[in-house]
């Protein structure tokens, strides 16, 4: 049985996986599931608490909160997942090239990565969004760059460990090219820990996206995002607390679920034991 399915057999992995599947399904099917339009205002129904017509109530503009929560999942998850995917791809290419070729390339990549690693992700993201400009694209680029050092360092460490193995020496002796060794032998063997790290980083990226959205630097209105919804609700916490509570819970539960499933996946892949036994 493949590792993701084995992770679901653990209690925490099963519950976390179920929640993640529900959130992903809701995000993908947002146009079908949404009972209302996410951007149509209905001012006479503003600040309505939960009711049969609006299961989670309405916001300051009378918009259905459940609808915006579902569409917010679509925005937050797509931005975070796409940004981490870009960061993983670029980080694996840079880390593998630096470890395999060494020399000036390794020194240059290491210096840049270590310099980036010394700054908190939120600071890097804020600087980049200030340069690029607020919006979904700027947030995506900022998150990608903020987490690039993590995957570059991890891939470089994996390749340095693997490049001295016997099967790599055998491939060299048979005349395999550098590209063949990198993409056929080294990167596939370094992929598992990088992907698990990427999944855990996706939870952090969701928090980072929500933080930028809270500051008004993420997805711009009327496009909903969990951070933007929390920002709007922060000024109304005593008048209509549900406006900030529900998106805050969505962020918290989703991030906890990602981490729980990630831990179950690490156990299923036995990554910790493999790292301890590595030369």
N, C-alpha and C positions, 0 to 999 in steps of 0.2 A: 504494500500500500504506500502511495506517495506521501511525503512528509506533511503537506498541508492538510490532508485528510486524517493522518495520524494525530496532528495537533488538535483537530476537532474532537477527538475521542476523550481528551482530558476535560474535566468539568469546566475549568476556567477558559480553556480554549474553545469549547463548544458554545458556551454562553457568549463569549466575546465574538466568535465567528458569526453567530446568529445575529447579533446586533449589527455587526459590520455589513452583513448581507442585506439586512433591512434598510440600513442607511444608504448603501450603494444602490439598491433597487429603487428606493424613494427618489434618489437624485437622478437616476437614469429615466425614471417614469414620471418625473415632475409634471410635464405637460398633461399627462393623462390623469394623474392622481389629484392634481390641484383643483379644489372645488371653486376657486375664484381666480381672477387675474391678479398677479402679484404686484402690478403697478397701477391699478385703478383705485383712485381715492373715493371714499364714501364718508365724508366728514360728519354727517348726522349720526353715524354709528361709531364714531371715534371713542376710544377708551372703554369699549364694552368688555366685560369679563366673560369667562367661558360660558357658552350657551349651546343649545342644539344647533343653532345656525352657524356659530363660530366656536369650534371645539376648544380652541386655546385663547379665545378672545380676539380683540382687534387692537391695532396700534393707534398712534396719535392722528393718523390720517384715515382711520376707519378701514384699513386694509386687513384682511384675514391673516392672523398670525401663523396659523398652521400652513397656509399656502406659502407665505414668505419663508417659513422655516424649511420647508421642503425645497424650495428654490434656492435658499441659502446653502443647503447641503450640496446642491449641484455646483454652486459657485465655489464654495470653500474646498470641497473635495477635489474638484477638477484642477483648481489652481495649485493646491498642495501636491497632488499626485503627479501632475505634469512637471512641476518644478523639480521634484525629487527625481523623476525619471531623467530629465535633462542633466541634472547634477550627477547622477549615477553614471550615465553614459560618458560624459566628459571626464569625470573623475577616474573611471576605469581606464580610459584611453591614456590620460596623462600619467596615472600611477604606473600602469604597465610599461609604457614607453620609458619612463624615468628609471624603473627598476631593471629593465632588460638591457637598455643601452648604456646606462650609467654615465660617467664622465660629466661633462659640462651640463648636459641636459638634466641629469639627476640633481646636480647642485642647484641649477636654476629653479627647477620645479619645487625642490625642497625648501628653498629660501622663500619663494612666493607663498607656498602652502603654509609654512610655519608663520609667516607674517600675517596671513589671513586668519590662521587658527588662533592667534593671540587676541583677536577681537571677538566680542560676543556677536552671535548671529543677528540679534536685533539691531545692534549698532551698524553692522554692515548693510542690513536691509534698509534701515532708515536713510543712510547716506545714499545708497543707490536709487531708492525711490525719490529722494529729493533731487537727484540728478536727472533721472529718466522722466519723472512725473508720476503722479498718482494714477491708479487704474489697475485693471486686471493684468495687463501685460507687464507693467512695471513691477507689480508685486511678484509675478511669476519669475521674472529675471532676477529680482533681488533675492528671492528664496533660493534659486538655483545657485547663485554665486555664494550665498551665505553658507551652504552646506557642501560646496565643492571640495573644500579642504578635507573634510571628514572621509569622503569616499576615495579621494586621491591617496591619502595616507594609508587607508586600509588596504586598497588594492596594491600599493607599492610594497607593503609589508608581506602580503600574501605571495606576490610574485618573487620577492627576494627569497622567501622560504622555499618556493617550488623550483626555482631556476637551477638549483644544484641537485635536483633529484635525478635518479638514473634514467628515467624515461625521457627526460629532456636531453641528457647527454646522448642517448641513443638516437633521438631525432636529429640532433646536430650531426652525428657521425654518418647518418644516412643522407645528409645534404639538404635537410629541410630548411626553407628560408625563414628569416626572422618573422615575417608576417604569418607564415604557417604555424610556427611554434607558438607565437603569441595568441592567435585567434583559435587555433585548434587544440592546443594542449594547456597553455597557462591560464588564459582567461576563463575557460569553462570550469577548471578546477578551483579557481578563486571566486567563483560566482556566488556560491551558497552563502557564505558569511556576509558578502556585500549586499545581497538581496534582503537578508534578515535585518541588517543594519538600516537598509533603505526603508523597510517597513516601519521600524521603530522611529526613524527620522521623519516619516510622514506624519506621525502624531505631533511631533514638535513643529513641523511645518504648518499644520492646521492651527496650532496655537499662534505661531508667528503671523500667519495670514489674518487670524482674528485680531491680533494686536494691531497690525497695520490698518485693518478695517476700523477698529475702535478709534484710532487716531484720525480717521478720515482719509487715509492714504491708500486703501485697498480699492475694491470694486466701488464705483461711483453710483450714486442714486440715479434712477430708481432700481438698479440691479441689486437684489438682496444678497447679503452675506451675513454669516453669523456674527462676525465682529462689528459690522455696521449696524446690525440690529441691536447689539448690546450697547453700542455708543448712543443710539437714539434713546434707548430705554434708561440709560444712566441718569438722565435729567428728570425722569418720571418714576423713579424707584418708589416713591411714596404714594403717587397718584395711581399708577398702573404698573405694579411690580412685575406682572407677568410678561411685560415687554422685554425685560432684561433677563428674567429667570429662565425662560424656556430656551432661548439660544445659548445661554451660559451652560445650562444642563446638557444641551446637545453637544457642545464642544467638550465638556468634561467627560461625559460618558463615552463619546467616540474615541477620545484620546486614551482613556483608561482601557477601552476594549482593544485598541491597537496594541497597546503595551502588553496586555494579558495574552493576546493571541500570539504576539511576537515571542514572548517567553515560552509559550507552549510549542511554537515552531522551533525555537532553539533547542528545546529538549528533544523534539522529534528528530531533528537533524543531528543531534549529539555533537553540536559545534564546540561546546566547551571542552569536551573530552578530546576532540581532535586537536584543538589548540594547545591543550596541555601536553599531548603526546607529540606535537610537532617538534622537529629538531631545531 
